């Protein structure tokens, strides 16, 4: 996979203005960015800013600057955004399908301590971690939240699995806990699976691996049962800083890690059943990467920084064109985005369709047959 910088959609500021979170909508049409001034900016897939709205404090009497936005996540239908805040509140805003629709708070969930991280899996409720160590779930239909499990250690990270049926939670004491929120035919045992030596701030759950990185400058690969399989040690590199964030590609075969002025890529080889380092991208004056988001079709990566910049990257292996009517965008070894050319509308509109191997096998070729009715990969 090659990362090609497309454009800067938000410019860096002179001081710290941390981009705490960013999220692509599941329908691939919107990118939401949480800025340091508690505003949510909405961009289209090309990086053009289309909309914005301000968040609200839990209690107006404390003022508009009494909190920070820690995490944001789109609903599975892409019409709502959940926002976790440091004033012990989660708001769910309805943003609608079209640009410019009125933003309305449709749910709010008051908590007993600060929200530290938040995800919205494809199947199941909103899942979030609290400063006091609880991992909880919020159901927007009943407007109630419940504790999934409780610890005494700050929740530093939450990552869903690729199916959106379960998640991993990382705690400040190094514990990593697996939990399912929906039925999964491939589910494995719930509970604590890993005791990592440092807080797992950067984490990914792929098809058959768990990757964790943090302040010790090491990337550690565990299997699904928590057994250590590989270690990539950068602790002796004086130019490397601690790893701050990690994101997994939609196919589960590539992960990106962010640190200071640098992004590292790792790719899974199904032939060798191991992970390989696939290159490093250096950036001068980018400072620490604080948020990474991978578009669901695999074609774009957004990167937010400590100084408020947001960069957009193209993440494509190769492209080909079929009979001047269809573009095949290979976004991973086992995933291809098939898009109609010239504004033509296919069965899934101009967005095209995603072809993915459920078993992680490599896709070498794609053909369209039967008067454009059948697709064979």
C-alpha atoms as one frame of an Amber mdcrd trajectory, in Angstrom:
protein
   0.000   0.000   0.000   1.286   3.456  -0.872   0.252   6.587   1.003   0.066
   9.634  -1.227  -0.630  13.019   0.336  -3.614  14.645  -1.366  -4.144  17.902
   0.499  -4.286  19.669   3.823  -7.926  20.225   4.775  -7.147  22.111   8.011
  -4.023  24.208   8.541  -1.837  23.914  11.615  -2.010  26.625  14.268   0.877
  28.333  16.079   0.387  26.463  19.349  -1.268  23.319  20.645  -4.750  22.863
  19.143  -5.132  19.103  19.354  -7.392  17.225  16.941  -8.716  14.786  19.531
 -10.774  12.623  17.180 -11.936  12.205  13.599 -14.323   9.735  11.971 -15.444
   8.693   8.490 -19.132   7.947   8.032 -19.925   4.287   7.178 -21.497   5.411
   3.856 -18.116   6.979   2.872 -19.631  10.416   2.199 -18.585  12.431   5.256
 -15.552  13.067   7.440 -16.153  14.564  10.893 -13.325  16.306  12.769 -13.385
  17.365  16.439 -11.282  20.521  16.895  -9.703  21.980  20.039 -12.369  24.719
  20.243 -15.110  22.072  20.748 -16.461  22.422  17.193 -17.311  19.542  14.847
 -16.340  20.203  11.225 -17.874  18.121   8.429 -16.046  17.495   5.140 -17.021
  15.613   1.986 -14.919  12.707   0.680 -12.716  15.066  -1.351 -11.876  17.115
   1.741 -14.107  20.131   1.024 -15.608  21.629   4.164 -19.399  21.500   3.936
 -20.772  22.027   7.430 -19.972  22.687  11.088 -21.679  22.793  14.452 -20.680
  23.662  18.003 -20.963  21.218  20.871 -22.552  22.106  24.222 -21.448  21.792
  27.859 -23.334  19.443  30.176 -24.333  22.453  32.269 -24.372  25.987  30.751
 -23.491  27.575  34.109 -19.901  26.299  33.803 -19.382  28.067  30.475 -18.588
  26.983  26.938 -14.898  26.351  27.702 -15.471  24.065  30.696 -14.862  20.805
  28.788 -13.077  19.158  25.865 -14.357  16.754  23.215 -12.484  13.452  23.674
 -13.994  11.227  20.976 -16.583  11.174  18.178 -18.204   8.342  16.198 -20.782
   8.047  13.411 -23.871   5.869  13.777 -24.038   2.788  11.501 -26.608   4.593
   9.273 -24.345   7.703   9.023 -27.115  10.107  10.129 -25.978  10.651  13.748
 -22.768  11.501  15.581 -21.988  10.502  19.176 -19.710  12.894  21.075 -17.904
  12.005  24.316 -16.892  14.943  26.536 -14.730  15.552  29.615 -17.705  17.036
  31.524 -19.084  13.494  32.038 -21.525  13.758  29.129 -22.240  11.953  25.869
 -24.432  13.755  23.354 -25.856  12.174  20.199 -26.550  14.699  17.439 -28.810
  13.977  14.492 -27.101  15.509  11.444 -29.330  14.023   8.702 -28.457  12.731
   5.246 -27.966  16.044   3.411 -25.483  18.857   4.037 -26.836  21.801   5.989
 -29.627  19.979   7.801 -30.387  21.268  11.280 -28.304  19.586  13.995 -30.491
  18.316  16.829 -29.487  16.585  20.071 -31.546  13.368  20.080 -29.911  11.585
  23.058 -27.811  12.519  26.041 -26.161  10.213  28.541 -24.799  11.713  31.785
 -21.953   9.719  33.370 -20.184   9.558  36.738 -16.755  10.568  35.394 -15.016
  11.882  32.269 -15.504  10.061  28.965 -12.036   9.048  27.717 -12.816   7.126
  24.499 -15.858   6.138  22.444 -16.810   3.903  19.499 -20.080   3.010  17.753
 -19.816  -0.591  16.436 -21.801  -1.668  13.362 -23.843  -4.044  15.514 -24.738
  -2.947  18.988 -24.850   0.179  21.160 -22.436   3.088  21.628 -19.499   1.817
  23.707 -17.379   4.183  25.796 -14.709   4.174  28.479 -14.578   6.339  31.585
 -11.753   7.832  33.596 -12.756   5.770  36.648 -12.171   2.509  34.708 -15.698
   1.519  33.698 -16.579   0.441  30.150 -20.239   1.198  29.451 -22.797   0.942
  26.628 -25.453   3.504  25.653 -28.632   2.491  23.802 -30.168   5.334  21.799
 -33.554   3.584  21.529 -34.083   3.273  25.284 -31.987   6.360  26.135 -30.280
   4.354  28.891 -26.686   3.351  29.552 -25.329   0.351  31.424 -21.965  -0.866
  32.696 -20.473  -3.732  30.650 -17.635  -4.297  33.109 -15.735  -2.359  35.751
 -12.036  -1.949  36.650  -9.996   0.501  38.727  -7.830   1.549  35.790  -8.428
   4.502  33.398  -9.674   3.405  29.949  -7.113   4.654  27.411  -8.372   3.094
  24.151 -11.286   1.291  22.500 -11.140  -0.451  19.111 -13.903  -2.489  17.389
 -13.332  -5.700  15.458 -13.791  -5.634  11.676 -17.342  -7.046  11.860 -18.424
  -4.463  14.407 -19.656  -7.129  16.838 -17.079  -6.696  19.595 -14.293  -4.488
  20.889 -11.000  -4.389  22.750 -10.545  -1.980  25.645  -7.090  -0.892  26.782
  -6.490   0.277  30.357  -3.747   2.419  31.895  -2.365  -0.565  33.829  -1.700
  -2.406  30.533  -4.729  -4.713  30.670  -6.541  -5.385  27.378 -10.089  -6.732
  27.685 -12.182  -8.309  24.894 -15.968  -7.940  24.943 -18.774  -8.691  22.445
 -21.914  -6.562  22.069 -23.584  -8.638  19.309 -23.751 -12.249  18.137 -20.604
 -13.321  16.285 -20.151 -16.834  14.817 -16.370 -16.426  15.125 -16.390 -15.110
  18.687 -13.582 -16.136  21.032 -13.424 -16.003  24.807 -14.337 -12.699  26.470
 -12.394 -11.119  29.319  -8.817  -9.993  29.882  -6.635 -11.316  27.047  -3.374
  -9.357  27.349  -1.316  -7.689  30.061   0.806  -5.229  28.060   3.894  -3.675
  29.722   2.808  -0.059  28.952  -0.599   1.645  28.542  -2.002   0.498  25.138
  -2.823   3.936  23.702  -2.371   2.689  20.107  -4.212  -0.533  19.349  -5.799
  -2.468  16.446  -7.856  -5.677  16.242  -7.437  -7.278  12.797  -8.720 -10.583
  11.389  -6.403 -12.765  13.465  -4.055 -10.414  15.330  -4.024  -7.759  18.022
  -1.393  -5.029  17.538  -0.447  -2.732  20.427   1.998   0.173  20.689   2.692
   2.919  23.202   5.324   4.954  25.005   8.035   2.236  24.891   8.398   2.691
  21.083   7.618  -0.985  20.458   4.893  -2.492  18.263   3.841  -5.859  19.653
   1.746  -8.406  17.730  -0.376 -10.878  19.724  -2.558 -13.651  18.359  -6.288
 -13.673  19.131  -5.660 -15.606  22.372  -3.157 -13.042  23.628   0.033 -14.992
  22.888   2.989 -12.800  21.852   3.906 -13.460  18.192   6.129 -10.578  16.961
   7.832  -7.419  18.227   9.054  -4.435  16.203  11.436  -2.546  18.503  12.213
   1.112  17.703  13.324   2.021  21.237  16.968   2.423  20.171  16.067   4.841
  17.361  16.829   8.343  18.743  14.618   9.952  16.083  11.516   7.943  17.032
   9.007   9.165  19.623   6.264   7.338  21.476   3.403   5.921  19.392   0.233
   7.914  19.944  -2.425   6.357  17.713  -3.082   3.405  15.392  -5.699   2.632
  12.758  -6.528  -0.595  10.926  -7.545  -0.743   7.254 -11.112  -1.947   6.516
  -9.697  -5.214   5.111  -7.688  -5.788   8.293  -4.435  -6.349   6.399  -2.680
  -3.018   7.003  -2.209  -0.842  10.073  -0.861   2.701  10.299   0.865   4.087
  13.388   1.310   7.738  14.205   4.107   9.322  16.253   6.026  12.622  16.148
   6.451  13.794  12.507   6.150  10.196  11.340   3.741   7.512  10.158   4.627
   3.827   9.932   2.795   1.174   7.885   2.649  -2.565   8.653   1.117  -5.169
   6.372  -0.020  -8.718   7.020   1.345 -11.498   4.785  -1.130 -14.376   4.602
   1.495 -16.590   2.944   3.868 -16.287   5.929   1.223 -15.570   8.586   3.250
 -12.627   9.878   3.402  -8.820   9.829   6.015  -6.826   7.891   7.031  -3.196
   8.089   6.050  -1.573   4.794   7.697   1.804   4.969   7.796   5.033   6.920
   6.528   8.463   5.937   8.360  11.446   7.422   6.781  14.883   7.780   8.615
  17.992   8.874   6.756  20.306  11.283   3.709  18.033  11.495   4.329  17.391
  15.223   2.555  14.561  17.046  -0.167  12.668  15.177  -3.155  12.505  17.538
  -5.935  10.993  15.386  -6.137   8.646  12.388  -9.229   7.597  10.430  -9.492
   5.137   7.538 -12.399   5.478   5.109 -14.633   2.396   5.015 -13.966   1.756
   1.289 -10.214   1.825   2.013  -9.355   4.629  -0.421  -8.547   7.496   1.991
  -6.802   8.092   5.312  -7.282  11.254   7.376  -4.648  12.328   9.904  -5.080
  14.904  12.694  -2.233  16.498  14.670  -1.418  18.171  17.969  -1.267  21.593
  16.301  -4.698  21.330  14.650  -3.739  20.264  11.117  -5.740  17.619   9.244
  -4.087  15.932   6.261  -5.798  13.737   3.673  -3.968  10.797   2.056  -4.757
   8.464  -0.832  -4.244   4.840   0.279  -4.337   2.729  -2.869  -2.265  -0.262
  -4.037  -3.107   0.185  -7.731  -5.852   1.293 -10.102  -7.138  -0.136 -13.384
  -9.971   0.721 -15.796 -12.400  -1.793 -17.331 -13.602  -0.890 -20.851 -13.555
   2.844 -20.019 -16.671   2.324 -17.893 -15.458   1.084 -14.494 -12.502   1.946
 -12.301 -11.008  -0.808 -10.117  -9.325   0.672  -7.047  -7.280  -1.948  -5.174
  -7.315  -0.566  -1.617  -5.756  -3.667  -0.028  -4.557  -7.150  -0.969  -8.059
  -8.572  -0.477 -10.273  -5.520  -1.108 -11.257  -3.728  -4.326 -13.498  -0.692
  -4.775 -15.378  -0.839  -8.107 -16.628   2.593  -9.214 -18.490   3.676 -12.376
 -16.660   6.263 -14.506 -17.992   9.444 -16.138 -20.617   9.999 -13.457 -22.491
   6.873 -14.506 -24.604   5.336 -11.786 -24.132   1.671 -11.029 -26.305  -0.569
  -8.824 -24.899   1.190  -5.745 -24.858   4.696  -7.226 -21.715   6.629  -8.081
 -20.095   5.378  -4.837 -19.594   1.959  -6.403 -19.324  -1.301  -4.478 -16.667
  -2.874  -2.280 -15.474  -6.405  -3.068 -13.725  -8.070  -0.136 -12.494 -11.590
   0.549 -13.960 -12.796   3.844 -10.990 -15.136   4.276  -8.276 -12.578   3.532
  -7.281 -14.128   0.180  -5.575 -11.811  -2.298  -7.674 -10.474  -5.196  -5.604
 -10.395  -8.384  -8.177  -9.499 -11.036 -11.748  -8.215 -11.378 -13.988  -8.691
 -14.438 -17.448  -7.319 -15.206 -19.636  -9.555 -17.376 -23.182 -10.181 -18.574
 -23.882  -6.654 -19.883 -22.469  -5.105 -16.685 -24.697  -7.196 -14.427 -22.126
  -9.574 -12.914 -18.827  -8.942 -11.210 -16.250 -11.718 -10.826 -13.112 -11.291
  -8.712
